[in-house]
Amino acid sequence: MVTAFALSLGQLGDRAVLTVLGRSLAVTLALFALLGAGVWWAVDLLLAQQAFGGALASAAAVVVSILAFWLLFRAVAIAVVGLFADDIVAAVERRHYPAALASARDVPFARALRMGLASALRFVGVNLLLLPGYILLLATGIGTAALFLAANAWLLGRDLGDMVAARHLSPEAMQAWRRTTAARRFILGMIGTGLFLVPFVNILAPVIGAALATHFYHRNRR
């Protein structure tokens, strides 16, 4: 995994990777901007008769946007980058796994969109279900962080692995592949989750994760 991580970092300068990074960041930031605009409009509408309505609406939009970015960036970023992940995976395969690239199938946009939305919903749903556990484990000092890392490593390992496996396996074969690689995908997800927790590095985490997942898939298929 160390070699795969180093190879993934070494390919960050590729045009295909930089293009996906730019597109995914633009779409992600646009979604959060729309959320902030929606909050501003809703609060402004509710307080239209109040003298301080506009100022409160602006403050609410800023606060909600910051909180949403902090809490949901991982879910939105992975869902968005999943729409363009084929370009990153193909770039890695072109350089390191040309035989696999020759037999790969492009993931249709509709399927990529479904996978991305499912990823975001799983992230939100699982973390909401675990919220009582997060709160209870606060007393332990480290329990909340450990549970969060474990749950999200499992989720992210699946999401990143699926980005690559979808190019080479049928949906039925992917189910079997997930079962046989669960433990190793957990390590993949742990690395990706760690990247999302580091300020500024988290911006690169989705594209690094997609490249790393490509190496993970092909090295485990050999």
TORSEKOL-507763 format. One line per 10 residues: number of its first residue (from 1); for each residue x, y, z of N, C-alpha, C. Coordinates in steps of 0.001 Angstrom, whole numbers, padded with zeros to 6 digits, always signed. Layout:
# residues N
NUM	X:Y:Z:X:Y:Z:X:Y:Z ~ ...
//
This chain:
# residues 222
1	+000823:-001209:+000000:+000000:+000000:+000000:+000862:+001266:+000000 ~ +002050:+001181:+000617:+002953:+002330:+000633:+003387:+002678:-000787 ~ +003740:+001639:-001570:+004141:+001866:-002969:+002994:+002456:-003773 ~ +001792:+001922:-003580:+000616:+002423:-004294:+000354:+003886:-003940 ~ +000527:+004235:-002669:+000315:+005621:-002250:+001339:+006538:-002905 ~ +002593:+006108:-002939:+003639:+006914:-003567:+003369:+007098:-005063 ~ +002923:+006037:-005737:+002601:+006134:-007157:+001420:+007080:-007395 ~ +000461:+007046:-006493:-000708:+007928:-006610:-000297:+009390:-006476 ~ +000569:+009687:-005514:+001064:+011054:-005352:+001858:+011492:-006578 ~ +002622:+010561:-007143:+003444:+010884:-008293:+002642:+011223:-009535
11	+001373:+010858:-009554:+000549:+011109:-010738:-000384:+012306:-010561 ~ -000221:+013036:-009456:-001082:+014196:-009225:-000913:+015275:-010291 ~ +000252:+015315:-010914:+000497:+016329:-011933:-000049:+015989:-013305 ~ -000597:+014783:-013466:-001154:+014396:-014766:-002306:+015327:-015157 ~ -002388:+015623:-016432:-003438:+016531:-016897:-004831:+015997:-016576 ~ -005011:+014684:-016756:-006335:+014096:-016498:-006716:+014246:-015030 ~ -005755:+014039:-014147:-006024:+014145:-012707:-006328:+015590:-012329 ~ -005540:+016523:-012841:-005761:+017935:-012538:-007104:+018413:-013084 ~ -007486:+017907:-014248:-008777:+018284:-014825:-009930:+017814:-013951 ~ -009851:+016565:-013501:-010894:+016044:-012618:-010927:+016815:-011310
21	-009749:+017136:-010772:-009677:+017906:-009529:-010368:+019254:-009696 ~ -010085:+019936:-010795:-010710:+021233:-011040:-012211:+021132:-011201 ~ -012662:+020161:-011982:-014101:+019989:-012196:-014822:+019645:-010900 ~ -014270:+018688:-010165:-014940:+018225:-008953:-014992:+019321:-007891 ~ -013910:+020093:-007766:-013915:+021201:-006812:-014929:+022258:-007208 ~ -015004:+022558:-008497:-015954:+023571:-008968:-017385:+023145:-008672 ~ -017719:+021887:-008966:-019073:+021400:-008725:-019373:+021344:-007227 ~ -018404:+020861:-006440:-018598:+020758:-004991:-018837:+022127:-004371 ~ -018005:+023092:-004713:-018162:+024437:-004164:-019453:+025089:-004636 ~ -019847:+024805:-005876:-021104:+025353:-006386:-022298:+024804:-005599
31	-022251:+023516:-005248:-023341:+022924:-004476:-023455:+023570:-003099 ~ -022313:+023799:-002448:-022351:+024449:-001131:-022787:+025911:-001253 ~ -022400:+026565:-002343:-022840:+027945:-002563:-024351:+028005:-002770 ~ -024890:+027037:-003503:-026342:+026974:-003694:-027059:+026739:-002371 ~ -026464:+025881:-001528:-027042:+025646:-000216:-027089:+026944:+000595 ~ -025987:+027690:+000591:-025951:+028955:+001312:-026961:+029948:+000771 ~ -027090:+030004:-000557:-028064:+030909:-001172:-029484:+030509:-000796 ~ -029734:+029194:-000755:-031067:+028717:-000377:-031410:+029075:+001064 ~ -030437:+028922:+001958:-030663:+029287:+003367:-030926:+030788:+003486 ~ -030120:+031585:+002786:-030323:+033037:+002824:-031724:+033402:+002343
41	-032147:+032807:+001245:-033471:+033124:+000685:-034582:+032722:+001649 ~ -034455:+031524:+002258:-035495:+031037:+003167:-035604:+031918:+004413 ~ -034448:+032252:+005017:-034470:+033083:+006221:-034954:+034491:+005893 ~ -034500:+035031:+004788:-034924:+036368:+004388:-036434:+036415:+004142 ~ -036969:+035337:+003565:-038402:+035278:+003310:-039188:+035216:+004621 ~ -038688:+034432:+005581:-039374:+034297:+006863:-039349:+035594:+007669 ~ -038275:+036357:+007502:-038115:+037575:+008302:-038247:+038840:+007454 ~ -039040:+038718:+006410:-039152:+039837:+005466:-039660:+041109:+006125 ~ -040460:+040963:+007179:-041053:+042125:+007827:-040160:+042700:+008927 ~ -039049:+042064:+009208:-038163:+042506:+010275:-037040:+043381:+009708
51	-036703:+044401:+010474:-035667:+045318:+010008:-034317:+044640:+009886 ~ -034078:+043648:+010738:-032783:+042978:+010742:-032805:+041679:+009925 ~ -033870:+041454:+009155:-034031:+040202:+008424:-032897:+039905:+007464 ~ -032471:+040930:+006696:-031412:+040709:+005713:-030095:+040331:+006351 ~ -029749:+041007:+007447:-028483:+040719:+008124:-028504:+039328:+008734 ~ -029642:+038951:+009343:-029752:+037628:+009946:-029695:+036539:+008884 ~ -030327:+036796:+007746:-030302:+035826:+006649:-028873:+035612:+006155 ~ -028119:+036693:+006036:-026727:+036578:+005592:-025886:+035799:+006592 ~ -026081:+036096:+007877:-025324:+035392:+008915:-025671:+033909:+008926 ~ -026969:+033601:+008801:-027402:+032195:+008798:-026823:+031458:+007597
61	-026799:+032108:+006448:-026261:+031477:+005238:-024788:+031156:+005412 ~ -024024:+032072:+006010:-022591:+031841:+006217:-022365:+030698:+007190 ~ -023092:+030726:+008328:-022912:+029695:+009354:-023290:+028325:+008821 ~ -024432:+028217:+008164:-024886:+026932:+007643:-023930:+026416:+006573 ~ -023456:+027283:+005713:-022531:+026862:+004655:-021228:+026328:+005245 ~ -020704:+027013:+006268:-019459:+026564:+006903:-019663:+025219:+007586 ~ -020763:+025085:+008332:-021043:+023821:+009018:-021244:+022686:+008023 ~ -021997:+022969:+006966:-022250:+021940:+005959:-020956:+021523:+005273 ~ -020108:+022501:+004976:-018829:+022186:+004337:-017982:+021302:+005242 ~ -017959:+021623:+006524:-017163:+020864:+007483:-017706:+019452:+007671
71	-019035:+019327:+007766:-019636:+018037:+008061:-019831:+017154:+006829 ~ -020098:+017775:+005682:-020526:+017011:+004513:-019551:+017046:+003349 ~ -018404:+017708:+003526:-017478:+017815:+002398:-017081:+016451:+001867 ~ -016782:+015520:+002759:-016363:+014182:+002325:-017438:+013522:+001484 ~ -018694:+013576:+001957:-019786:+012914:+001239:-019991:+013532:-000135 ~ -020023:+014854:-000196:-020265:+015538:-001462:-019076:+015376:-002401 ~ -017863:+015504:-001872:-016671:+015419:-002724:-016527:+014053:-003369 ~ -016760:+012992:-002598:-016649:+011644:-003167:-017754:+011395:-004179 ~ -018968:+011867:-003877:-020077:+011697:-004824:-019782:+012416:-006135 ~ -019240:+013633:-006032:-018954:+014424:-007238:-017782:+013849:-008019
81	-016689:+013520:-007315:-015524:+012999:-008033:-015846:+011663:-008686 ~ -016819:+010945:-008120:-017239:+009683:-008727:-017779:+009861:-010137 ~ -018326:+011046:-010423:-018846:+011313:-011763:-017718:+011398:-012791 ~ -016534:+011794:-012330:-015398:+011976:-013236:-014285:+010969:-012972 ~ -014520:+010023:-012056:-013453:+009119:-011623:-012880:+008289:-012760 ~ -013685:+007998:-013778:-013208:+007197:-014902:-011930:+007774:-015509 ~ -011847:+009113:-015575:-010677:+009744:-016184:-009416:+009490:-015351 ~ -009564:+009538:-014013:-008412:+009273:-013148:-008005:+007809:-013240 ~ -008989:+006931:-013134:-008702:+005494:-013183:-008050:+005132:-014519 ~ -008580:+005680:-015604:-008015:+005393:-016925:-006582:+005906:-017035
91	-006302:+007080:-016440:-004945:+007632:-016481:-003964:+006729:-015741 ~ -004375:+006218:-014579:-003514:+005315:-013812:-003325:+003997:-014556 ~ -004415:+003482:-015120:-004319:+002218:-015861:-003458:+002381:-017111 ~ -003560:+003528:-017745:-002767:+003766:-018962:-001273:+003716:-018650 ~ -000892:+004254:-017508:+000525:+004300:-017158:+001026:+002987:-016558 ~ +000192:+002349:-015719:+000690:+001215:-014940:+000052:-000134:-015290 ~ -001153:-000118:-015862:-001860:-001379:-016117:-002503:-001348:-017507 ~ -001692:-001231:-018565:-002245:-001087:-019924:-003101:-002267:-020359 ~ -002768:-003474:-019911:-003579:-004635:-020297:-004984:-004525:-019718 ~ -005087:-004051:-018473:-006403:-003881:-017846:-007193:-002775:-018536
101	-006501:-001721:-018948:-007178:-000617:-019641:-007813:-001098:-020936 ~ -007154:-002019:-021617:-007663:-002505:-022897:-008988:-003237:-022760 ~ -009212:-003845:-021602:-010455:-004602:-021413:-011481:-003859:-020557 ~ -011148:-002638:-020133:-012045:-001886:-019253:-013241:-001348:-020031 ~ -014332:-001130:-019295:-015539:-000532:-019867:-015791:+000798:-019168 ~ -016055:+001829:-019943:-016397:+003116:-019336:-017691:+002977:-018532 ~ -017722:+003615:-017375:-018921:+003574:-016534:-019901:+004620:-017055 ~ -021112:+004229:-017451:-022090:+005207:-017953:-022378:+006283:-016903 ~ -022683:+007479:-017375:-022919:+008605:-016459:-024053:+008281:-015484 ~ -025110:+007641:-015981:-026250:+007340:-015111:-025830:+006416:-013964
111	-024987:+005422:-014277:-024533:+004508:-013220:-023607:+005230:-012247 ~ -022720:+006076:-012765:-021823:+006841:-011900:-022617:+007761:-010984 ~ -023679:+008361:-011517:-024528:+009238:-010709:-025228:+008460:-009609 ~ -025753:+007275:-009946:-026407:+006438:-008924:-025426:+006033:-007836 ~ -024223:+005648:-008248:-023218:+005245:-007263:-022831:+006417:-006367 ~ -022703:+007607:-006961:-022340:+008779:-006175:-023405:+009162:-005169 ~ -024663:+009144:-005608:-025763:+009472:-004697:-025882:+008426:-003596 ~ -025710:+007160:-003954:-025765:+006092:-002947:-024653:+006263:-001924 ~ -023465:+006662:-002393:-022335:+006892:-001494:-022656:+007998:-000491 ~ -023182:+009116:-000984:-023510:+010238:-000097:-024595:+009853:+000900
121	-025607:+009132:+000441:-026700:+008735:+001335:-026213:+007751:+002394 ~ -025324:+006822:+002005:-024773:+005890:+002996:-023981:+006647:+004059 ~ -023178:+007605:+003617:-022367:+008374:+004564:-023262:+009095:+005571 ~ -024254:+009804:+005067:-025148:+010548:+005957:-025950:+009599:+006842 ~ -026525:+008545:+006236:-027371:+007620:+006987:-026615:+006881:+008083 ~ -025447:+006338:+007750:-024677:+005581:+008740:-024219:+006489:+009875 ~ -023747:+007683:+009548:-023274:+008573:+010602:-024409:+009111:+011470 ~ -025600:+009261:+010907:-026756:+009642:+011731:-027140:+008505:+012668 ~ -027096:+007265:+012159:-027408:+006114:+013011:-026403:+005982:+014154 ~ -025155:+006340:+013874:-024112:+006206:+014880:-024007:+007421:+015797
131	-024807:+008461:+015531:-024719:+009687:+016321:-024881:+009443:+017826 ~ -025863:+008631:+018265:-025951:+008357:+019717:-024676:+007719:+020267 ~ -024076:+006816:+019483:-022827:+006200:+019903:-021700:+007208:+019996 ~ -021636:+008129:+019013:-020617:+009176:+019068:-020744:+009982:+020364 ~ -021989:+010321:+020714:-022227:+011141:+021909:-021858:+010368:+023178 ~ -022282:+009114:+023257:-021992:+008311:+024453:-020497:+008096:+024645 ~ -019786:+007921:+023530:-018354:+007627:+023613:-017491:+008866:+023864 ~ -018111:+010049:+023892:-017346:+011254:+024195:-016677:+011152:+025564 ~ -017331:+010429:+026467:-016793:+010297:+027828:-015478:+009522:+027851 ~ -015232:+008710:+026828:-014006:+007904:+026816:-012802:+008692:+026319
141	-013056:+009825:+025685:-011967:+010645:+025172:-011526:+010281:+023766 ~ -011474:+008988:+023460:-010998:+008542:+022148:-012023:+007681:+021418 ~ -013037:+007245:+022141:-014002:+006320:+021543:-014744:+006892:+020352 ~ -015146:+008157:+020448:-015882:+008785:+019342:-015033:+008830:+018079 ~ -013777:+009252:+018210:-012881:+009321:+017049:-012630:+007937:+016464 ~ -012475:+006931:+017334:-012215:+005569:+016854:-013415:+005024:+016089 ~ -014612:+005236:+016625:-015819:+004757:+015945:-016014:+005477:+014621 ~ -015784:+006791:+014617:-015924:+007572:+013393:-014956:+007077:+012318 ~ -013700:+006868:+012699:-012700:+006405:+011736:-013041:+005024:+011196 ~ -013479:+004128:+012088:-013796:+002769:+011663:-014986:+002759:+010704
151	-016055:+003469:+011077:-017262:+003477:+010240:-016985:+004099:+008879 ~ -016259:+005206:+008873:-016045:+005911:+007615:-014949:+005275:+006771 ~ -014035:+004543:+007401:-013069:+003758:+006620:-013788:+002646:+005870 ~ -014750:+002020:+006527:-015542:+000968:+005867:-016337:+001548:+004701 ~ -016980:+002694:+004932:-017775:+003322:+003876:-016897:+003770:+002708 ~ -015796:+004445:+003013:-014958:+004994:+001953:-014232:+003893:+001192 ~ -013841:+002824:+001895:-013213:+001702:+001206:-014116:+001113:+000146 ~ -015397:+001008:+000462:-016350:+000510:-000532:-016488:+001493:-001696 ~ -016656:+002779:-001384:-016874:+003772:-002434:-015701:+003848:-003402 ~ -014489:+003914:-002862:-013309:+004018:-003718:-013096:+002742:-004529
161	-013290:+001601:-003884:-013128:+000343:-004600:-014113:+000198:-005746 ~ -015350:+000629:-005508:-016390:+000513:-006538:-016091:+001379:-007756 ~ -015423:+002534:-007543:-015088:+003409:-008672:-014271:+002664:-009725 ~ -013403:+001776:-009262:-012537:+001031:-010180:-013198:-000268:-010626 ~ -013754:-000997:-009665:-014342:-002300:-009982:-015471:-002179:-010993 ~ -016192:-001056:-010979:-017310:-000874:-011911:-016857:-000879:-013366 ~ -015579:-000574:-013611:-015044:-000584:-014981:-014702:-001993:-015461 ~ -014604:-002942:-014535:-014090:-004266:-014891:-015019:-005414:-014500 ~ -015997:-005154:-013627:-016856:-006227:-013136:-018324:-005884:-013338 ~ -019117:-006915:-013495:-020562:-006728:-013527:-021044:-006431:-012113
171	-022251:-005880:-011956:-022768:-005624:-010602:-022780:-006872:-009728 ~ -023079:-008036:-010323:-023107:-009282:-009554:-021701:-009665:-009096 ~ -020732:-009550:-010016:-019352:-009887:-009670:-018789:-008931:-008633 ~ -019250:-007682:-008647:-018785:-006713:-007661:-019187:-007117:-006252 ~ -020364:-007728:-006114:-020805:-008177:-004792:-019822:-009194:-004225 ~ -019425:-010159:-005040:-018472:-011174:-004591:-017108:-010549:-004317 ~ -016693:-009609:-005173:-015408:-008944:-004986:-015372:-008180:-003668 ~ -016474:-007514:-003320:-016523:-006785:-002047:-016321:-007728:-000868 ~ -016940:-008905:-000937:-016838:-009851:+000187:-015405:-010342:+000367 ~ -014734:-010608:-000727:-013390:-011192:-000625:-012304:-010155:-000339
181	-012628:-008873:-000461:-011605:-007830:-000246:-011974:-006899:+000902 ~ -012926:-007294:+001736:-013442:-006397:+002778:-012343:-005866:+003700 ~ -011488:-006753:+004191:-010454:-006326:+005139:-009462:-005373:+004480 ~ -009057:-005670:+003249:-008080:-004821:+002572:-008701:-003490:+002162 ~ -009985:-003512:+001790:-010656:-002251:+001456:-010796:-001367:+002686 ~ -010882:-001983:+003870:-010942:-001202:+005093:-009659:-000386:+005267 ~ -008522:-000984:+004944:-007244:-000257:+005027:-007228:+000884:+004013 ~ -007706:+000608:+002801:-007820:+001644:+001775:-008686:+002795:+002286 ~ -009824:+002449:+002876:-010714:+003473:+003406:-010113:+004240:+004565 ~ -009315:+003567:+005392:-008677:+004237:+006523:-007695:+005299:+006034
191	-006933:+004962:+004988:-005996:+005941:+004424:-006763:+007131:+003852 ~ -007814:+006838:+003088:-008607:+007913:+002503:-009256:+008794:+003554 ~ -009806:+008183:+004607:-010429:+008951:+005683:-009406:+009838:+006379 ~ -008198:+009297:+006585:-007130:+010095:+007188:-006806:+011320:+006349 ~ -006791:+011161:+005025:-006502:+012298:+004150:-007574:+013376:+004268 ~ -008823:+012956:+004421:-009916:+013926:+004532:-009856:+014715:+005836 ~ -009154:+014220:+006827:-009076:+014892:+008126:-007960:+015924:+008194 ~ -007089:+015957:+007180:-005966:+016891:+007184:-006349:+018145:+006392 ~ -006345:+019319:+007028:-006695:+020552:+006306:-005842:+020741:+005059 ~ -006476:+021225:+004005:-005865:+021479:+002701:-005562:+020178:+001941
201	-005021:+019187:+002628:-004822:+017888:+001966:-006171:+017288:+001599 ~ -007215:+017586:+002400:-008534:+017019:+002122:-009076:+017451:+000761 ~ -008567:+018553:+000237:-009003:+018984:-001096:-008531:+017990:-002158 ~ -007343:+017425:-001929:-006782:+016456:-002874:-007227:+015030:-002581 ~ -007818:+014817:-001402:-008139:+013456:-000962:-008977:+012657:-001962 ~ -010015:+013226:-002599:-010810:+012413:-003526:-010015:+011887:-004715 ~ -009146:+012730:-005309:-008409:+012270:-006492:-007271:+011332:-006090 ~ -006631:+011608:-004939:-005612:+010671:-004457:-006262:+009329:-004155 ~ -007443:+009378:-003535:-008159:+008146:-003205:-008527:+007338:-004433 ~ -008971:+008010:-005504:-009331:+007300:-006737:-008107:+006640:-007360
211	-006987:+007351:-007377:-005752:+006771:-007929:-005275:+005608:-007069 ~ -005312:+005785:-005752:-004890:+004728:-004835:-005771:+003495:-004983 ~ -007073:+003714:-005148:-007999:+002595:-005318:-007714:+001815:-006589 ~ -007246:+002504:-007631:-006904:+001823:-008879:-005738:+000871:-008674 ~ -004707:+001353:-008002:-003573:+000474:-007690:-004022:-000675:-006790 ~ -004846:-000362:-005808:-005342:-001389:-004883:-006072:-002490:-005643 ~ -006958:-002086:-006545:-007757:-003071:-007285:-006865:-003991:-008128 ~ -006003:-003403:-008917:-005230:-004213:-009841:-004144:-005040:-009136 ~ -003553:-004497:-008089:-002540:-005262:-007363:-003163:-006436:-006604 ~ -004412:-006290:-006201:-005083:-007400:-005508:-005710:-008386:-006489
221	-005843:-007991:-007743:-006376:-008903:-008751:-005291:-009805:-009321 ~ -004044:-009397:-009162:-002926:-010173:-009753:-002776:-011491:-009043
//
